[in-house]
Amino acid sequence: MLVAYLAPALTAGAGGVAGGQAGLAVAAVTSIAGTSAVVALLIGTWLQRREGPRPWTVALPRVVLAALLAVGAAVIAGLVGWFASRWLPAHTGVPDTRWLTRLRLDLPVSAALAATVVSWRWRGARRSQPGQP
């Protein structure tokens, strides 16, 4: 989970600093890296559950599994980002600021990337173990 946080924080942060985009540099260590770490934790825990993998997670081709989990994570994170950017200013004291608008893009992109990387690596590790489908 630490790598899932540090990798996007460093890469997006470096892009923000190099491009002179303070908003991206701040988002890199908050919404972008935070979303990536949470999604990696949730999907990794779900894939590594004690009872063993769900049959469809090992039956599907690696690319299809990664794509399904990426799309699912992006949709959920996109809904969270949309909800936060609309609901928070309307119902709380949080002002409608630019960082709230960024959530609609930052959350789904970060979630999709994290889901893809975690599921791709998990499936690759399952294949490399003897006796695994």
C-alpha positions as CSV (number, residue, x, y, z in Angstrom):
1,M,0.0,0.0,0.0
2,L,2.9,2.3,0.6
3,V,4.1,1.9,-3.0
4,A,0.5,2.5,-4.1
5,Y,0.7,5.9,-2.3
6,L,4.2,6.9,-3.1
7,A,4.3,6.1,-6.8
8,P,1.5,8.5,-7.9
9,A,2.4,11.0,-5.2
10,L,5.9,11.3,-6.6
11,T,5.1,11.1,-10.3
12,A,2.1,13.5,-10.2
13,G,3.9,15.7,-7.7
14,A,6.9,16.0,-10.0
15,G,4.7,16.8,-12.9
16,G,3.0,19.5,-10.9
17,V,6.2,21.0,-9.8
18,A,7.9,20.8,-13.2
19,G,4.8,22.3,-14.9
20,G,4.3,25.0,-12.3
21,Q,0.9,23.6,-11.4
22,A,0.5,24.0,-7.7
23,G,-2.9,22.4,-7.7
24,L,-1.6,19.3,-9.3
25,A,1.3,19.1,-6.8
26,V,-1.1,19.4,-3.8
27,A,-3.6,16.9,-5.4
28,A,-0.7,14.5,-6.0
29,V,-0.2,13.9,-2.2
30,T,-3.9,14.1,-1.3
31,S,-6.6,13.0,-3.6
32,I,-4.5,11.2,-6.3
33,A,-2.2,9.2,-4.0
34,G,-4.8,8.7,-1.3
35,T,-7.3,7.2,-3.8
36,S,-4.6,5.0,-5.2
37,A,-3.7,3.7,-1.8
38,V,-7.3,3.0,-0.7
39,V,-8.2,1.3,-3.9
40,A,-5.0,-0.8,-3.9
41,L,-5.8,-1.8,-0.3
42,L,-9.4,-2.7,-1.0
43,I,-8.8,-4.6,-4.2
44,G,-5.7,-6.3,-2.9
45,T,-7.5,-7.5,0.2
46,W,-10.5,-8.7,-1.8
47,L,-8.3,-10.6,-4.2
48,Q,-6.2,-12.1,-1.3
49,R,-9.1,-13.2,0.8
50,R,-8.6,-16.3,3.0
51,E,-11.2,-18.6,1.4
52,G,-9.2,-18.4,-1.9
53,P,-10.0,-16.5,-5.1
54,R,-13.3,-16.4,-6.7
55,P,-13.4,-18.7,-9.7
56,W,-14.1,-16.0,-12.3
57,T,-11.0,-14.0,-11.1
58,V,-8.7,-16.8,-12.2
59,A,-10.8,-18.0,-15.2
60,L,-10.8,-14.7,-17.0
61,P,-7.8,-13.7,-19.1
62,R,-5.5,-11.4,-17.2
63,V,-6.3,-8.3,-19.3
64,V,-10.0,-8.8,-19.0
65,L,-9.8,-9.1,-15.2
66,A,-7.7,-5.9,-15.0
67,A,-10.0,-4.1,-17.3
68,L,-13.2,-5.1,-15.4
69,L,-11.7,-4.1,-12.0
70,A,-10.3,-0.8,-13.4
71,V,-13.7,0.1,-14.9
72,G,-15.5,-0.8,-11.7
73,A,-13.2,1.1,-9.5
74,A,-13.3,4.1,-11.9
75,V,-17.1,4.2,-11.9
76,I,-17.3,4.0,-8.1
77,A,-14.6,6.6,-7.6
78,G,-16.1,8.8,-10.2
79,L,-19.5,8.7,-8.4
80,V,-17.7,9.6,-5.2
81,G,-15.9,12.5,-6.8
82,W,-19.0,13.8,-8.5
83,F,-21.0,13.5,-5.2
84,A,-18.3,15.2,-3.2
85,S,-17.9,18.1,-5.7
86,R,-21.7,18.7,-5.8
87,W,-22.9,17.7,-2.4
88,L,-20.3,19.2,-0.2
89,P,-20.6,22.9,-1.3
90,A,-24.4,22.6,-1.3
91,H,-24.9,21.0,2.1
92,T,-21.8,22.0,4.2
93,G,-19.6,25.0,4.8
94,V,-17.1,23.7,2.3
95,P,-16.8,26.4,-0.4
96,D,-17.0,25.3,-4.1
97,T,-13.3,25.4,-4.9
98,R,-11.2,24.2,-7.7
99,W,-9.9,21.1,-5.7
100,L,-13.4,19.8,-5.4
101,T,-13.8,20.0,-9.2
102,R,-10.5,18.1,-9.6
103,L,-12.0,15.2,-7.6
104,R,-14.3,14.3,-10.6
105,L,-11.2,13.5,-12.6
106,D,-8.5,12.7,-10.0
107,L,-10.5,10.0,-8.2
108,P,-11.6,7.8,-11.2
109,V,-8.2,8.0,-12.9
110,S,-6.3,7.1,-9.8
111,A,-8.7,4.3,-8.9
112,A,-8.5,2.8,-12.4
113,L,-4.7,2.9,-12.4
114,A,-4.5,1.3,-9.0
115,A,-7.0,-1.4,-9.8
116,T,-5.2,-2.2,-13.0
117,V,-1.8,-2.5,-11.4
118,V,-2.9,-4.5,-8.4
119,S,-5.1,-7.0,-10.4
120,W,-2.4,-7.4,-13.1
121,R,0.3,-8.1,-10.5
122,W,-2.0,-10.4,-8.5
123,R,-3.0,-12.4,-11.5
124,G,0.7,-12.7,-12.6
125,A,1.7,-13.9,-9.2
126,R,-1.1,-16.5,-9.2
127,R,0.1,-17.9,-12.6
128,S,3.7,-18.2,-11.5
129,Q,2.7,-20.4,-8.5
130,P,2.8,-24.1,-9.2
131,G,-0.6,-25.8,-9.4
132,Q,-2.4,-22.5,-10.0
133,P,-4.8,-22.1,-13.0
